[in-house]
Amino acid sequence: MLIASVFTARRVAALRPAVEAAVTRLLDGMAEQGADGSPVDFMDAFAFRLPVGVICELLGVPERDRYRFRALASDLTAVLEISGDLGELTEADRAADELSGYFTELAAERLARPQDDLVSDLARIAAEDSVRLSAEELPANLVLLLVAGFETTTNLLGNGLSLLFRHPGAAAGLRNGAVTPAGFADEVLRFDSPVQVTERVALEEGLSVDGLPTPLGGTVTLLIGAANRDPARYERPEVFDPTRTDSRPLSFGGGQHFCLGSRLARLEAEVAVPALLDRFPRLPRAASPPGGTAWSCGAMRRCR
């Protein structure tokens, strides 16, 4: 409940003017960068900078430090992928240690010299009430908030732009009002989820999943991307259709494991995509995505 209180509907709604201002600033930067006809890397110039800027402002991370986070988050999110490469997990551990160390130092600095930001608030709580928030939990939660606050949103924006290039009717629908920004974001999340897989560990004896016994300590792998295209749930699940009225993607999880930052991610996407199309009505694609695939950057396709 302590961390959840940061992402209430009211608090997130209050961030809209700041998100809108950030979107305008980044679009101005893209226009300036491409003024001579040069291609602009959307992922670097916009999709990364928007959510990392918003979450870092909320946390209180100095602007000078933000450049470090994209590569570290990319390494850390290897734990979200199905891979037998133990080297990736080693890099993920290293990234987790580096981020934890960074926030431990930043929290100590904010405790000594508080500012009007989340790191200062949480550092004070941890110092006053270790039961409510321990010294070990403080950096772990700050790392989680940082990475969850921008990594998946970056990939949501990238996947969304890729789908707009492949489905020009969706872009036209956003411009004329036939497609709502919220409906578009939901369908991107359903059709091409930024996180494709997650896992749960059985903490009790005698559990089962769909009739299959799950021993204590056993791991259950959940294929979010497959669930979002379940033909028993969606008509023509293989078709990208942002006019769907029954879309309930599982990309943000569910129940007690529902993503705290889901409202913020949706807000950023719902503001950014229409503004992008309005600012660049004839937005061309400079090249196909790396590897010849139709994917942009997602948790299963890592880009830096």
VOGU-3710 file (C-alpha; in Angstrom, 3 decimals, decimal comma):
1> mliasvftar> 0,000/0,000/0,000  2,929/2,346/0,664  4,162/2,302/-2,933  0,673/1,930/-4,417  -0,307/5,276/-2,893  2,070/6,976/-5,343  0,067/5,763/-8,335  -3,511/6,534/-7,362  -5,836/7,665/-10,152  -5,811/11,216/-8,782
11> rvaalrpave> -2,027/11,452/-8,571  -1,522/10,070/-12,062  -4,190/12,367/-13,541  -2,381/15,311/-11,962  0,712/14,370/-13,991  -1,057/14,927/-17,345  0,143/18,545/-17,811  3,731/17,470/-17,123  3,419/14,560/-19,583  1,924/16,834/-22,232
21> aavtrlldgm> 4,733/19,344/-21,782  7,357/16,599/-22,024  5,749/15,205/-25,185  5,766/18,657/-26,823  9,407/19,206/-25,878  10,503/15,836/-27,263  8,535/16,289/-30,491  10,223/19,678/-30,924  13,550/17,906/-30,506  12,632/15,291/-33,119
31> aeqgadgspv> 11,587/18,013/-35,563  14,850/19,859/-35,051  16,917/16,691/-35,344  15,228/15,712/-38,614  14,916/19,200/-40,093  17,592/18,481/-42,731  15,931/15,218/-43,757  18,059/13,009/-41,523  16,325/9,960/-40,023  15,460/10,166/-36,343
41> dfmdafafrl> 15,714/7,178/-33,992  12,266/7,248/-32,381  13,250/4,800/-29,650  16,148/6,955/-28,491  14,747/10,425/-29,171  11,258/9,862/-27,806  10,160/6,415/-26,610  12,937/6,151/-24,014  13,175/9,789/-23,023  9,480/10,378/-22,297
51> pvgvicellg> 8,820/7,678/-19,672  12,299/7,808/-18,127  11,932/11,560/-17,737  8,507/11,251/-16,103  9,419/8,487/-13,643  12,759/10,105/-12,769  11,036/13,426/-12,040  8,593/11,570/-9,814  11,393/9,738/-8,004  13,768/12,680/-7,878
61> vperdryrfr> 16,618/11,240/-9,947  18,975/13,991/-11,197  18,879/14,474/-14,946  22,638/13,900/-15,211  22,211/10,272/-14,097  19,364/9,194/-16,362  21,490/8,196/-19,339  22,763/5,185/-17,357  19,420/3,534/-16,930  18,486/2,286/-20,383
71> alasdltavl> 21,336/-0,201/-20,742  21,019/-1,315/-17,114  17,262/-1,836/-17,449  17,794/-3,765/-20,673  20,205/-6,097/-18,884  17,949/-6,429/-15,845  14,848/-7,346/-17,857  16,602/-10,449/-19,173  14,816/-12,128/-16,263  11,561/-11,527/-18,180
81> eisgdlgelt> 12,765/-13,553/-21,148  12,800/-17,263/-21,870  16,480/-17,923/-22,372  19,046/-20,556/-21,544  21,870/-18,027/-21,673  23,280/-17,897/-18,146  25,476/-14,996/-19,236  22,379/-12,832/-19,572  21,344/-13,688/-16,018  24,830/-12,760/-14,804
91> eadraadels> 24,461/-9,385/-16,505  21,008/-9,018/-14,947  22,490/-9,624/-11,479  25,200/-7,064/-12,151  22,646/-4,498/-13,320  20,477/-5,140/-10,249  23,463/-4,636/-7,950  24,495/-1,415/-9,701  20,983/0,038/-9,590  20,529/-0,978/-5,957
101> gyftelaaer> 23,822/0,662/-5,049  22,847/3,816/-6,897  19,546/4,169/-5,051  21,122/3,334/-1,697  23,475/6,280/-2,180  20,743/8,573/-3,498  18,444/7,700/-0,570  21,224/8,503/1,913  21,814/11,824/0,179  18,096/12,676/0,256
111> larpqddlvs> 17,838/11,671/3,912  20,562/14,195/4,719  19,190/16,856/2,361  15,486/16,147/1,637  13,782/17,378/-1,497  10,195/17,309/-2,719  10,414/13,877/-4,341  9,576/10,230/-3,767  13,105/9,121/-2,868  13,162/11,665/-0,032
121> dlariaaeds> 9,767/10,528/1,238  10,633/6,827/1,170  14,083/7,387/2,680  12,484/9,206/5,599  9,912/6,437/6,111  12,615/3,749/6,070  14,657/5,694/8,620  11,665/6,187/10,934  9,892/2,834/10,593  11,923/-0,186/9,455
131> vrlsaeelpa> 8,895/-2,451/9,822  6,963/-0,411/7,314  9,927/-0,152/4,931  13,266/-1,765/5,725  16,690/-0,593/4,588  16,858/-3,590/2,222  13,379/-2,992/0,810  14,017/0,697/0,091  16,482/0,348/-2,830  14,694/-2,778/-4,125
141> nlvlllvagf> 11,432/-0,857/-4,419  13,112/2,157/-5,992  14,764/-0,060/-8,623  11,405/-1,694/-9,332  9,680/1,686/-9,681  12,385/2,987/-12,008  12,548/0,018/-14,356  8,802/-0,670/-14,381  8,233/3,060/-14,829  9,959/3,324/-18,180
151> etttnllgng> 11,172/0,050/-19,697  7,788/-1,393/-20,630  6,358/2,018/-21,583  9,302/2,587/-23,921  8,491/-0,686/-25,626  4,747/0,032/-25,657  5,457/3,237/-27,586  7,867/1,493/-29,951  5,517/-1,387/-30,635  2,676/1,095/-31,140
161> lsllfrhpga> 4,563/3,076/-33,773  5,585/-0,115/-35,561  1,926/-1,182/-35,703  0,875/2,235/-37,019  3,289/1,847/-39,927  1,871/-1,600/-40,674  -1,743/-0,518/-40,196  -2,220/2,971/-41,677  -5,961/2,662/-41,106  -5,313/2,770/-37,369
171> aaglrngavt> -3,388/6,033/-37,762  -6,224/7,476/-39,826  -8,709/6,335/-37,174  -6,748/8,092/-34,433  -6,728/11,279/-36,482  -10,447/11,275/-37,289  -11,677/9,980/-33,931  -12,799/6,528/-35,078  -10,079/5,041/-32,848  -9,653/6,325/-29,314
181> pagfadevlr> -6,174/6,716/-27,810  -7,215/4,414/-24,957  -8,534/1,788/-27,381  -5,332/1,962/-29,421  -3,158/1,539/-26,327  -5,222/-1,434/-25,163  -4,937/-3,171/-28,525  -1,174/-2,619/-28,711  -0,885/-4,132/-25,247  -3,014/-7,089/-26,301
191> fdspvqvter> -1,548/-7,684/-29,744  2,136/-7,078/-28,986  2,653/-7,003/-25,231  5,900/-5,343/-24,073  6,270/-8,210/-21,585  5,595/-11,609/-23,100  6,235/-13,891/-20,146  6,334/-13,913/-16,362  6,713/-16,556/-13,658  5,249/-17,479/-10,292
201> valeeglsvd> 6,717/-19,744/-7,607  4,557/-22,083/-5,494  4,955/-21,080/-1,841  2,646/-23,743/-0,425  2,214/-27,492/-0,678  -0,726/-29,008/-2,512  -1,171/-26,353/-5,193  -2,242/-27,137/-8,749  -2,590/-25,180/-11,974  -5,384/-26,281/-14,275
211> glptplggtv> -5,345/-29,684/-12,619  -1,580/-30,128/-12,798  0,167/-30,484/-9,400  2,677/-27,751/-8,602  5,169/-28,783/-5,909  6,435/-26,429/-3,244  9,105/-24,232/-4,829  7,958/-25,197/-8,323  7,876/-22,520/-11,021  4,913/-21,785/-13,252
221> tlligaanrd> 5,679/-19,888/-16,472  2,851/-17,664/-17,678  2,779/-16,764/-21,375  1,153/-13,336/-21,361  1,412/-12,889/-25,116  -0,379/-16,174/-25,735  -3,130/-15,354/-23,231  -3,708/-12,009/-24,952  -4,364/-13,906/-28,200  -6,533/-16,649/-26,747
231> paryerpevf> -9,154/-17,551/-29,407  -11,518/-18,581/-26,632  -11,428/-14,977/-25,375  -11,085/-12,895/-28,542  -12,643/-13,085/-31,973  -9,878/-13,132/-34,605  -7,148/-12,655/-32,001  -4,438/-12,622/-34,697  -5,886/-9,401/-36,172  -4,795/-5,998/-34,893
241> dptrtdsrpl> -8,054/-4,114/-34,342  -7,917/-0,969/-32,155  -11,705/-0,584/-32,396  -12,289/-3,643/-30,193  -14,647/-2,900/-27,325  -13,911/-6,005/-25,260  -10,124/-5,772/-24,960  -8,819/-6,586/-21,489  -5,111/-7,323/-22,038  -3,203/-9,133/-19,314
251> sfgggqhfcl> -0,035/-7,212/-20,094  -0,126/-5,443/-16,717  -0,790/-8,655/-14,805  -3,788/-9,143/-12,543  -5,007/-9,323/-8,965  -2,393/-8,539/-6,340  0,266/-8,733/-9,056  -1,283/-5,941/-11,139  1,288/-3,377/-12,280  1,341/-0,290/-10,057
261> gsrlarleae> 2,393/1,943/-12,921  -0,284/0,835/-15,399  -2,187/4,124/-15,162  0,961/6,128/-15,804  1,954/3,958/-18,784  -1,504/4,328/-20,314  -1,485/8,084/-19,731  1,858/8,488/-21,484  0,768/6,389/-24,464  -2,620/8,093/-24,754
271> vavpalldrf> -0,986/11,530/-24,776  2,063/10,672/-26,893  0,616/8,780/-29,861  -2,035/11,324/-30,963  0,459/14,166/-30,447  3,031/12,354/-32,597  0,547/11,860/-35,433  -0,679/15,440/-35,180  2,842/16,882/-35,235  4,039/14,656/-38,098
281> prlpraaspp> 0,996/13,899/-40,298  3,125/12,296/-43,009  5,498/10,448/-40,707  7,580/8,031/-42,849  9,475/4,961/-41,700  13,198/5,297/-42,313  13,917/1,542/-42,350  12,521/-1,825/-41,348  13,054/-2,916/-37,734  16,373/-4,696/-36,991
291> ggtawscgam> 16,567/-8,315/-38,061  13,871/-7,947/-40,687  11,111/-8,565/-38,149  7,973/-6,545/-37,623  8,801/-6,087/-33,954  10,179/-2,975/-32,398  11,768/-3,009/-28,965  10,054/-5,328/-26,516  11,058/-7,401/-23,555  11,604/-10,321/-25,920
301> rrcr> 13,566/-8,247/-28,430  16,120/-6,157/-26,600  17,366/-2,910/-28,078  19,664/-0,251/-26,659
//
